[in-house]
Amino acid sequence: MRKLIAGLALLLGLAVLVDFGSAAYAEYRISRELRKGAELDADPEVTISGFSFLTQVADGSYRDIAIRAQGVRSDVVGEVTIEADLRGVHAPYSALVDGELTSLPVDVLEGRVLVGATELGRFLGIPDLEVSAPPASRSDGTGGSGGSGPTTAGGVVLTGTVPVGPIETTVSVQADLVLADGDVHIVASDFYFGPEGQADFSIPDPLEPVVLGLFTRTIDPEQLPFGVVPTEVYAEGSQIVVEGIGEDVTITLDEVQA
């Protein structure tokens, strides 16, 4: 009986190793095809979730495939991070591992573009730009990163050194993040003196609109990875995040580029 139990445990261990090994190889092949199809500089991270993987292979349906690519070139704001969560992916295993993967039917696709402070600063022409989200203060729970709803108006503090008349000084502004007609509008609405700001300054009244305008721009995100249309924009840590959700879509590998 002990030998039988030991034998079964060994077989189970081997089955688990084969399962994880097969999943790892599929992740590697998908990553390579994504890099090739989208002409990326490095292999993106690919994670196939759910056990057992071989059961999903038999069904030709995968519960969750997560993709993350850093340093993706964008024509709009330079290098960004791309994240996509594919839930309900339908494809034969041979297509995943044999280099035949050109398109994938997906039940639900969540895509995100993350723009860091450095790239956003270059876009605004403020090299030392810092991005932070103030604590929630609005009664409806939607202001700031601490609220329960999406971060929009008043959801981000921008700090950077800009010209104020004949001198340059570091100022902080409170900006609204608004998504309208597929564009992300960063609108500096007021100067900020709260704990997230790092500036102690005084702006002459005639110069206030000019200085606020330096922090105000519109970003055309085009589309999110795999053609997902943007539906939300918010601040997350020191990044601006644009995301969207698509249902019953078919993606192609060269659409990971923002």
Backbone bond lengths (Angstrom), bond angles and torsions (degrees), N, CA, C in turn:
res aa  C-N    CA-C-N  psi(-1)  N-CA   C-N-CA  omega(-1)  CA-C   N-CA-C  phi
1 M - - - 1.456 - - 1.541 110.41 -
2 R 1.357 115.45 -42.30 1.463 118.35 178.83 1.524 111.13 -61.42
3 K 1.351 115.86 -40.44 1.459 119.62 178.26 1.524 111.21 -64.05
4 L 1.341 115.48 -39.21 1.462 119.61 179.31 1.528 110.76 -64.21
5 I 1.338 116.15 -44.83 1.464 120.31 179.17 1.522 110.40 -63.24
6 A 1.334 116.51 -43.02 1.463 120.21 179.24 1.517 110.92 -63.40
7 G 1.351 116.12 -39.60 1.461 119.76 178.47 1.516 112.01 -65.02
8 L 1.331 116.56 -41.88 1.465 120.52 178.40 1.527 111.03 -64.67
9 A 1.349 116.07 -39.99 1.463 119.67 178.54 1.518 110.66 -63.77
10 L 1.347 116.31 -39.23 1.461 120.19 178.45 1.517 110.76 -64.68
11 L 1.327 116.63 -44.45 1.464 120.41 178.88 1.525 111.26 -62.46
12 L 1.339 115.24 -40.16 1.463 119.11 178.80 1.520 110.75 -64.49
13 G 1.335 115.86 -42.50 1.461 119.71 178.12 1.509 111.96 -62.16
14 L 1.333 116.53 -42.44 1.465 120.11 177.88 1.518 111.41 -63.72
15 A 1.347 116.44 -39.08 1.462 120.54 179.36 1.517 110.80 -63.37
16 V 1.347 116.07 -40.59 1.464 120.14 178.53 1.518 110.53 -65.05
17 L 1.352 116.39 -42.38 1.457 120.30 178.78 1.527 111.04 -62.20
18 V 1.318 116.80 -43.20 1.470 120.75 178.48 1.521 110.26 -63.33
19 D 1.331 115.99 -40.55 1.462 120.49 -179.00 1.528 110.98 -63.05
20 F 1.345 115.78 -49.85 1.459 119.68 -179.22 1.537 111.11 -68.00
21 G 1.322 116.22 -35.96 1.455 119.33 178.06 1.517 111.82 -64.47
22 S 1.321 116.56 -41.91 1.464 120.35 178.22 1.522 111.00 -64.24
23 A 1.332 116.42 -40.86 1.463 119.99 178.45 1.518 111.03 -65.00
24 A 1.336 116.50 -42.10 1.465 120.38 -179.76 1.526 111.15 -63.10
25 Y 1.332 116.55 -40.10 1.461 118.95 179.46 1.522 110.98 -67.17
26 A 1.333 116.63 -39.69 1.461 119.78 177.36 1.521 110.71 -63.60
27 E 1.344 117.21 -40.58 1.468 120.80 177.08 1.528 110.68 -60.44
28 Y 1.325 115.99 -42.81 1.470 120.89 179.92 1.520 110.67 -62.82
29 R 1.332 117.56 -45.34 1.456 120.62 -178.01 1.529 111.69 -66.24
30 I 1.332 116.43 -41.16 1.461 119.27 177.67 1.518 110.25 -62.85
31 S 1.340 116.50 -42.38 1.459 120.99 179.55 1.525 110.94 -60.26
32 R 1.333 116.36 -44.24 1.466 120.22 -179.29 1.529 111.21 -65.31
33 E 1.327 116.11 -41.00 1.464 119.25 179.90 1.524 111.40 -67.91
34 L 1.338 116.25 -36.29 1.461 119.41 176.12 1.526 110.85 -63.81
35 R 1.324 116.19 -44.14 1.465 119.64 179.70 1.523 110.73 -61.88
36 K 1.315 116.24 -43.16 1.457 120.61 -179.40 1.526 111.12 -68.57
37 G 1.336 117.33 -47.33 1.449 120.70 -175.61 1.513 113.25 -66.35
38 A 1.345 116.73 -37.03 1.464 120.70 -177.49 1.525 112.67 -98.40
39 E 1.342 117.38 1.12 1.459 122.69 179.19 1.534 111.37 55.87
40 L 1.334 115.29 49.71 1.451 121.28 178.84 1.523 110.06 -83.95
41 D 1.336 116.45 159.59 1.461 121.66 -179.69 1.522 112.56 -81.83
42 A 1.336 117.55 -17.95 1.462 121.33 -178.48 1.517 109.28 -147.78
43 D 1.340 115.46 160.04 1.459 119.65 178.28 1.525 109.97 -68.22
44 P 1.321 118.49 128.78 1.466 119.49 175.25 1.524 111.24 -73.40
45 E 1.324 116.01 159.85 1.460 121.29 175.80 1.528 108.94 -78.20
46 V 1.326 116.44 130.72 1.463 121.88 178.19 1.518 108.35 -128.98
47 T 1.321 116.74 128.39 1.465 121.78 179.63 1.523 109.19 -129.72
48 I 1.333 116.07 122.62 1.468 121.46 175.57 1.514 107.65 -101.35
49 S 1.330 116.76 117.22 1.467 121.73 -176.01 1.525 110.60 -96.66
50 G 1.332 114.47 161.32 1.460 120.62 175.03 1.519 112.31 102.65
51 F 1.330 115.92 135.57 1.460 122.32 176.70 1.526 108.04 -120.85
52 S 1.303 120.25 135.39 1.453 121.30 3.83 1.532 111.13 -95.60
53 F 1.306 115.35 150.42 1.454 120.21 178.39 1.521 111.12 -65.91
54 L 1.328 117.06 -40.05 1.461 120.50 -177.50 1.520 111.90 -65.28
55 T 1.325 117.26 -30.00 1.463 119.84 174.14 1.521 110.64 -65.44
56 Q 1.330 115.75 -40.23 1.458 120.02 177.02 1.532 110.56 -65.67
57 V 1.346 116.24 -36.75 1.460 120.50 176.97 1.523 110.15 -60.71
58 A 1.343 115.89 -44.86 1.465 120.36 -179.29 1.528 111.38 -61.12
59 D 1.347 115.98 -35.65 1.464 120.00 179.66 1.521 112.43 -81.60
60 G 1.352 116.80 -16.40 1.463 119.62 -175.22 1.511 112.08 67.92
61 S 1.349 116.29 24.06 1.466 121.57 -178.15 1.523 108.64 -141.01
62 Y 1.330 116.86 131.11 1.470 122.61 -175.11 1.518 109.36 -117.67
63 R 1.336 115.31 129.74 1.460 120.37 -170.45 1.519 112.84 -66.43
64 D 1.339 117.84 -41.78 1.463 119.28 -174.13 1.525 109.53 -156.46
65 I 1.334 116.84 123.45 1.460 122.28 173.61 1.524 107.52 -123.67
66 A 1.335 116.70 118.27 1.463 122.06 -179.35 1.527 109.26 -103.33
67 I 1.324 115.63 136.43 1.465 122.50 -178.77 1.521 108.62 -126.96
68 R 1.330 116.35 134.85 1.461 121.25 176.96 1.524 109.01 -140.13
69 A 1.325 115.93 123.38 1.463 121.35 -179.29 1.516 108.90 -127.06
70 Q 1.331 116.45 124.47 1.455 122.26 179.06 1.528 110.35 -101.38
71 G 1.330 114.98 155.58 1.452 120.05 176.63 1.511 114.10 66.66
72 V 1.346 116.81 30.99 1.463 120.87 178.52 1.530 108.76 -79.98
73 R 1.322 116.16 128.70 1.452 120.19 -178.31 1.523 110.67 -73.61
74 S 1.329 114.98 132.30 1.452 122.70 176.10 1.522 108.81 -120.70
75 D 1.320 116.68 137.65 1.464 120.34 178.20 1.526 111.72 -68.85
76 V 1.336 116.07 -14.58 1.468 119.68 -173.18 1.520 111.56 -95.14
77 V 1.321 118.07 -55.76 1.465 121.10 -172.62 1.530 112.94 -126.93
78 G 1.305 118.07 27.80 1.456 119.39 177.35 1.519 112.68 78.45
79 E 1.331 117.08 -139.50 1.455 121.37 -176.54 1.521 111.60 -83.54
80 V 1.333 115.51 132.88 1.452 121.40 179.97 1.530 108.72 -131.99
81 T 1.325 115.42 169.69 1.458 121.62 172.66 1.515 108.76 -105.58
82 I 1.321 115.72 132.87 1.460 122.00 -179.41 1.525 108.65 -110.18
83 E 1.332 116.44 131.53 1.459 121.52 174.70 1.514 109.32 -128.44
84 A 1.324 116.34 139.17 1.467 121.05 177.20 1.516 108.83 -142.23
85 D 1.316 115.65 135.50 1.458 122.22 177.46 1.519 107.43 -117.76
86 L 1.343 116.17 112.73 1.455 122.56 -176.70 1.519 108.74 -103.44
87 R 1.321 117.10 114.17 1.466 121.67 -179.27 1.527 109.60 -112.30
88 G 1.323 115.04 123.09 1.457 119.65 -176.84 1.517 110.84 80.30
89 V 1.335 116.52 66.56 1.467 121.86 -179.59 1.528 108.53 -99.16
90 H 1.336 116.33 133.62 1.456 120.55 -175.19 1.525 110.16 -117.95
91 A 1.353 116.09 116.13 1.464 120.83 -179.93 1.522 108.71 -169.59
92 P 1.320 117.95 145.70 1.466 119.57 173.41 1.523 110.83 -70.59
93 Y 1.318 116.50 151.17 1.467 120.81 -177.55 1.526 110.74 -60.77
94 S 1.322 117.14 -35.31 1.463 120.23 -178.85 1.524 111.27 -60.03
95 A 1.341 116.55 -35.88 1.466 119.64 179.55 1.522 111.00 -69.44
96 L 1.337 117.11 -30.13 1.459 120.64 -179.44 1.523 112.37 -71.56
97 V 1.325 117.16 -33.16 1.460 119.49 -169.72 1.529 114.41 -111.87
98 D 1.333 118.03 -10.31 1.464 119.89 -174.12 1.523 113.59 -102.00
99 G 1.329 117.29 12.01 1.451 119.46 179.95 1.514 113.44 74.26
100 E 1.330 117.73 15.15 1.453 121.55 -179.69 1.530 111.84 -99.21
101 L 1.317 116.18 7.29 1.461 120.84 -173.64 1.529 109.73 -81.77
102 T 1.322 116.81 107.08 1.465 121.18 178.55 1.525 111.54 -116.21
103 S 1.327 116.89 -29.44 1.459 120.24 179.17 1.521 109.68 -148.57
104 L 1.331 115.73 153.62 1.457 121.75 -177.49 1.525 110.21 -136.86
105 P 1.331 118.85 124.58 1.466 120.77 169.78 1.530 109.30 -74.54
106 V 1.336 116.31 132.61 1.463 121.86 -176.56 1.529 109.00 -132.15
107 D 1.350 115.37 134.60 1.470 119.59 178.83 1.528 111.24 -70.62
108 V 1.334 116.94 -51.08 1.469 121.70 -179.13 1.527 108.25 -135.85
109 L 1.319 116.39 130.87 1.462 122.17 -179.75 1.520 109.40 -127.14
110 E 1.342 116.04 122.22 1.461 122.13 173.26 1.517 108.42 -109.66
111 G 1.333 117.56 122.71 1.457 121.82 -179.18 1.515 111.11 -120.87
112 R 1.348 115.64 145.20 1.464 120.63 179.23 1.520 110.01 -139.04
113 V 1.331 114.78 143.45 1.454 122.40 170.22 1.522 107.30 -117.21
114 L 1.334 117.61 125.13 1.454 122.68 -179.68 1.527 109.02 -110.14
115 V 1.331 115.76 120.93 1.455 122.21 179.91 1.521 108.03 -107.45
116 G 1.324 117.93 116.31 1.456 122.21 -178.60 1.513 112.42 -78.62
117 A 1.327 115.25 167.44 1.465 121.13 -177.21 1.524 111.94 -61.99
118 T 1.328 117.28 -36.58 1.467 119.65 -178.08 1.516 111.31 -63.66
119 E 1.337 116.72 -48.79 1.463 120.13 -179.67 1.525 111.42 -68.62
120 L 1.337 116.52 -38.20 1.461 119.06 177.69 1.521 110.28 -64.24
121 G 1.338 116.90 -37.70 1.456 120.89 177.39 1.513 112.21 -63.13
122 R 1.326 117.36 -40.18 1.461 120.35 176.76 1.514 110.67 -64.33
123 F 1.320 115.96 -39.57 1.457 120.82 179.55 1.531 111.02 -63.68
124 L 1.340 116.15 -39.84 1.464 120.61 -179.60 1.527 112.45 -83.06
125 G 1.329 117.02 -12.54 1.454 119.85 -174.74 1.511 113.23 78.49
126 I 1.353 116.73 26.92 1.466 123.06 178.97 1.524 107.05 -124.90
127 P 1.346 118.53 89.35 1.464 121.52 -170.89 1.521 115.38 -58.89
128 D 1.338 118.03 -31.83 1.469 119.48 -176.96 1.525 111.98 -98.00
129 L 1.305 117.80 25.17 1.466 121.66 -176.42 1.526 111.62 -58.52
130 E 1.338 115.67 137.75 1.458 122.70 171.89 1.522 108.67 -122.29
131 V 1.333 115.17 142.42 1.465 121.81 -178.11 1.517 108.78 -120.27
132 S 1.329 116.50 131.75 1.466 120.40 175.98 1.513 108.58 -149.91
133 A 1.329 115.21 152.99 1.462 121.14 179.53 1.522 109.15 -104.51
134 P 1.334 118.47 124.76 1.472 120.28 179.17 1.517 111.17 -73.08
135 P 1.331 119.00 160.98 1.461 120.94 177.93 1.516 110.93 -65.96
136 A 1.336 115.25 154.65 1.461 120.17 -179.20 1.517 110.55 -62.42
137 S 1.334 115.84 136.78 1.450 119.31 178.87 1.520 111.66 -138.09
138 R 1.342 116.79 -11.54 1.454 119.13 -178.49 1.517 110.50 -80.89
139 S 1.318 116.29 144.69 1.458 121.14 -174.70 1.518 112.65 -68.15
140 D 1.354 118.31 -21.08 1.454 119.91 -178.85 1.523 112.18 -87.50
141 G 1.338 117.48 0.29 1.453 120.49 175.37 1.499 114.69 77.71
142 T 1.342 119.25 13.09 1.458 119.86 -176.37 1.513 112.88 -108.17
143 G 1.318 118.66 -1.66 1.459 119.51 -177.74 1.507 111.25 -96.58
144 G 1.336 117.17 133.50 1.454 120.75 175.89 1.509 112.88 80.24
145 S 1.324 115.32 164.72 1.456 120.19 -175.39 1.518 112.48 -71.37
146 G 1.329 117.83 -16.75 1.456 118.93 -178.84 1.507 113.37 -86.42
147 G 1.338 118.98 -5.01 1.450 121.71 -179.45 1.517 111.52 -75.95
148 S 1.342 115.72 166.90 1.458 119.81 -179.14 1.512 112.53 -88.63
149 G 1.331 117.74 -14.74 1.451 121.02 -178.90 1.506 111.37 -103.51
150 P 1.358 116.33 -175.90 1.466 119.32 -179.70 1.511 112.06 -67.83
151 T 1.321 116.87 144.67 1.456 121.93 179.20 1.517 109.44 -82.98
152 T 1.321 117.27 118.45 1.462 121.01 177.55 1.513 107.52 -131.46
153 A 1.361 117.73 -106.93 1.460 120.72 -177.07 1.516 110.83 -59.79
154 G 1.362 115.13 132.94 1.457 120.17 177.94 1.499 113.92 73.05
155 G 1.353 118.24 14.39 1.444 121.03 -171.40 1.506 116.07 -90.59
156 V 1.325 119.69 1.73 1.451 118.48 -177.04 1.520 110.08 -150.01
157 V 1.332 115.48 143.64 1.456 121.96 174.62 1.524 107.58 -112.51
158 L 1.329 116.24 128.55 1.459 122.60 178.31 1.516 108.96 -112.35
159 T 1.324 116.44 130.24 1.460 121.96 -179.71 1.523 109.27 -127.01
160 G 1.321 115.91 132.08 1.456 118.63 178.78 1.516 111.72 -170.72
161 T 1.325 115.63 166.71 1.460 122.05 179.78 1.526 109.45 -90.64
162 V 1.334 116.10 122.20 1.465 121.72 -177.12 1.523 109.08 -137.15
163 P 1.349 117.60 159.38 1.468 119.64 176.25 1.521 111.32 -71.89
164 V 1.303 115.33 131.35 1.472 122.13 174.16 1.530 105.70 -122.90
165 G 1.311 115.21 96.84 1.458 118.77 -173.15 1.522 109.86 64.63
166 P 1.325 118.12 -129.36 1.474 120.74 -176.38 1.527 114.12 -83.39
167 I 1.340 118.30 -4.80 1.465 120.18 -177.03 1.525 110.55 -121.86
168 E 1.328 116.00 165.23 1.454 121.88 173.36 1.519 108.68 -109.82
169 T 1.331 115.28 136.49 1.456 119.55 -179.73 1.517 109.13 -147.11
170 T 1.332 116.04 159.16 1.464 120.83 179.73 1.521 109.11 -88.96
171 V 1.322 115.37 126.70 1.456 121.02 179.80 1.529 109.30 -129.15
172 S 1.323 115.82 158.42 1.455 122.38 174.27 1.521 108.69 -121.49
173 V 1.323 115.60 138.86 1.464 120.29 178.49 1.521 109.22 -129.41
174 Q 1.305 114.09 152.74 1.451 120.71 172.07 1.520 107.38 -96.38
175 A 1.336 116.62 127.66 1.452 120.73 -175.30 1.524 110.54 -122.92
176 D 1.321 114.76 144.79 1.455 121.82 173.75 1.527 108.58 -91.21
177 L 1.318 116.88 138.41 1.458 122.65 173.47 1.524 107.85 -107.32
178 V 1.312 115.90 115.18 1.462 120.55 -174.08 1.520 109.34 -129.28
179 L 1.322 116.55 132.71 1.458 122.25 175.99 1.522 108.23 -104.19
180 A 1.330 116.10 117.43 1.465 120.98 -178.63 1.517 109.46 -140.80
181 D 1.334 115.78 125.17 1.466 121.77 178.81 1.525 111.98 55.84
182 G 1.330 116.25 35.69 1.454 120.78 177.86 1.509 114.93 81.95
183 D 1.334 117.72 -4.80 1.459 121.66 179.19 1.527 110.53 -101.07
184 V 1.324 115.71 146.84 1.454 121.61 175.36 1.527 108.33 -97.66
185 H 1.312 115.59 119.64 1.460 120.70 -179.67 1.529 108.89 -104.83
186 I 1.322 115.56 119.70 1.466 121.72 172.82 1.518 106.22 -100.77
187 V 1.323 116.61 110.55 1.461 121.55 -173.00 1.524 108.79 -119.76
188 A 1.325 116.68 108.44 1.468 120.95 176.46 1.520 108.68 -72.89
189 S 1.327 116.39 115.02 1.456 120.88 -172.90 1.522 113.98 -100.78
190 D 1.354 117.65 -22.80 1.465 119.36 -178.02 1.527 108.73 -166.68
191 F 1.311 115.99 164.42 1.459 120.45 174.20 1.527 109.11 -80.71
192 Y 1.311 115.44 153.77 1.456 120.12 -171.46 1.522 110.31 -125.57
193 F 1.349 115.09 131.73 1.462 120.99 -178.12 1.526 111.70 -125.33
194 G 1.335 116.15 16.31 1.461 120.22 -178.31 1.518 112.50 -78.85
195 P 1.322 116.85 -174.52 1.477 120.57 -174.30 1.521 113.58 -67.70
196 E 1.361 118.39 -22.80 1.465 119.40 -179.92 1.520 111.77 -77.49
197 G 1.326 117.27 -21.94 1.455 120.48 177.59 1.522 110.70 -78.08
198 Q 1.322 116.01 158.54 1.458 119.98 -178.71 1.523 110.91 -125.31
199 A 1.301 116.81 24.91 1.458 118.79 -173.10 1.527 110.88 -126.10
200 D 1.310 114.69 143.41 1.459 122.76 173.14 1.525 105.86 -122.09
201 F 1.319 116.30 103.02 1.450 118.90 -168.32 1.527 110.29 -148.62
202 S 1.286 114.64 166.18 1.458 121.81 174.57 1.525 107.50 -138.26
203 I 1.332 116.50 124.47 1.459 121.97 -177.77 1.517 109.05 -106.34
204 P 1.324 118.62 125.60 1.464 120.12 175.82 1.528 110.24 -58.50
205 D 1.320 116.54 141.46 1.463 121.06 -176.40 1.526 113.70 -51.72
206 P 1.339 120.07 -44.43 1.473 119.19 -178.13 1.530 113.69 -64.22
207 L 1.349 116.50 -22.65 1.462 119.74 -177.34 1.535 113.43 -93.65
208 E 1.316 117.89 -7.69 1.458 120.13 -176.19 1.524 112.90 -58.42
209 P 1.345 120.16 -48.75 1.474 119.06 179.79 1.522 112.80 -61.46
210 V 1.317 116.82 -35.79 1.465 120.58 -179.53 1.523 110.49 -65.64
211 V 1.327 116.75 -46.22 1.464 120.72 -178.90 1.519 111.10 -66.67
212 L 1.329 117.59 -43.96 1.468 120.00 177.00 1.522 111.12 -60.14
213 G 1.323 116.12 -35.11 1.458 120.06 179.74 1.515 113.26 -64.70
214 L 1.330 117.45 -25.66 1.461 120.38 178.46 1.527 112.07 -67.97
215 F 1.320 116.89 -23.35 1.465 122.30 178.87 1.522 112.11 -100.43
216 T 1.302 118.14 7.76 1.465 122.74 -175.51 1.525 109.97 -111.82
217 R 1.319 116.49 120.07 1.454 121.31 179.15 1.524 109.89 -150.97
218 T 1.323 115.09 163.41 1.458 121.66 175.16 1.526 108.62 -115.41
219 I 1.334 115.70 129.89 1.464 121.89 178.41 1.519 108.35 -107.58
220 D 1.312 115.88 126.55 1.460 120.76 172.45 1.527 107.64 -92.90
221 P 1.332 117.79 100.67 1.469 119.29 -176.42 1.517 113.06 -76.31
222 E 1.337 116.18 2.31 1.459 121.32 -174.15 1.522 107.34 55.11
223 Q 1.295 117.12 -104.09 1.458 119.85 175.76 1.516 109.52 -139.23
224 L 1.313 114.51 157.69 1.455 120.99 178.06 1.527 109.72 -74.12
225 P 1.341 117.29 172.81 1.458 118.92 -179.42 1.517 112.63 -54.15
226 F 1.324 115.75 138.94 1.450 124.32 178.02 1.528 112.29 64.98
227 G 1.322 116.70 25.09 1.458 120.16 171.85 1.518 115.79 81.28
228 V 1.341 118.69 14.71 1.462 120.68 177.76 1.527 109.26 -72.30
229 V 1.324 116.90 133.42 1.459 121.65 -179.71 1.532 109.44 -81.59
230 P 1.345 119.24 132.68 1.469 121.43 -179.46 1.533 112.01 -59.98
231 T 1.333 116.20 136.33 1.460 121.35 178.13 1.526 112.97 -127.34
232 E 1.347 117.85 -9.78 1.464 119.74 -176.41 1.523 109.58 -155.96
233 V 1.335 116.19 146.36 1.460 121.52 174.70 1.522 108.18 -137.75
234 Y 1.340 116.61 139.17 1.459 119.74 -178.87 1.531 108.91 -161.71
235 A 1.333 115.09 168.21 1.461 121.11 176.13 1.520 109.04 -95.29
236 E 1.335 115.32 138.95 1.455 121.43 177.18 1.515 107.42 -137.39
237 G 1.325 116.22 105.35 1.455 119.70 -174.79 1.513 110.31 63.65
238 S 1.332 116.54 -123.23 1.459 120.81 179.93 1.529 111.61 -102.36
239 Q 1.331 116.84 23.99 1.454 120.97 -177.14 1.527 111.16 -125.83
240 I 1.324 114.79 154.51 1.455 122.18 168.65 1.528 107.01 -100.08
241 V 1.336 116.79 129.55 1.459 121.24 -175.47 1.529 109.27 -116.74
242 V 1.325 115.30 129.19 1.463 122.00 173.91 1.523 106.76 -116.62
243 E 1.334 117.13 126.72 1.455 118.54 -176.54 1.516 111.56 -139.01
244 G 1.328 114.68 164.61 1.455 120.67 178.63 1.513 110.15 -159.52
245 I 1.333 116.15 165.25 1.460 122.99 -178.36 1.521 109.16 -129.14
246 G 1.331 115.97 135.40 1.454 121.59 174.76 1.517 110.10 -125.47
247 E 1.319 117.61 148.07 1.464 122.57 179.74 1.525 109.99 -123.59
248 D 1.338 114.24 142.41 1.466 121.62 178.72 1.525 110.86 51.23
249 V 1.329 115.49 60.20 1.456 121.52 -178.16 1.530 109.50 -117.19
250 T 1.316 115.67 157.94 1.464 122.45 172.45 1.514 107.47 -116.51
251 I 1.332 115.88 120.76 1.454 120.29 -175.70 1.528 110.12 -103.06
252 T 1.334 115.13 152.93 1.459 121.40 172.06 1.516 108.38 -118.32
253 L 1.309 117.31 150.44 1.454 121.67 -168.09 1.526 113.49 -68.89
254 D 1.312 118.55 -24.55 1.470 119.27 -178.00 1.515 111.95 -83.60
255 E 1.343 118.32 4.66 1.469 120.69 -179.80 1.514 112.54 -96.32
256 V 1.332 118.32 10.11 1.456 119.66 177.88 1.516 111.20 -71.44
257 Q 1.327 118.34 -23.73 1.451 121.98 179.56 1.519 109.93 -64.48
258 A 1.381 115.57 139.42 1.453 120.21 177.63 1.513 109.72 -80.65
